[in-house]
Amino acid sequence: MTEGRTFRRDEAARLLQSYGLKTTTASLATMATRGGGPRYFKVGKLCMYPLSDLQSWVSQRTTGLLDSTSTKKGAYIDNFIGFDCELEDNLFITGHPGFDEITRLLDQEAEMQAHMDSARTKYDQQFI
């Protein structure tokens, strides 16, 4: 079992909103079924979110402290990934919602490109 403070789903949503995230009780419920949300456990039908997991989830979605507005945008990604290498090298590392989303989008792009290539081949065959 977890140690420390835990929050019901509605309390967790309010806590996340206090950090500036536009998270509702309904969005947490959706993320619980689709993935990408903070970790939770169930007590009967009640979903409970440990404070440490909520804070970790928030830190994954923020840039952290910046010392000025001229700080390079995207520089926080190196801390998010945890490695000193290119983003493309880490696309298949799961556990971070950002990686899973990038992988999903790249798969969609490859599928769309395959459809376009197929259509181009059919078009060329008709008019050549």
Salt bridges, closest charged atoms under 4 A:
ASP10 OD1 - ARG8 NE 3.31
ASP10 OD2 - ARG14 NH1 3.85
GLU11 OE2 - ARG8 NH1 3.34
ASP53 OD1 - ARG39 NE 3.11
GLU101 OE2 - ARG104 NH2 2.65
GLU111 OE2 - HIS115 NE2 3.96
ASP117 OD1 - ARG120 NH1 3.08
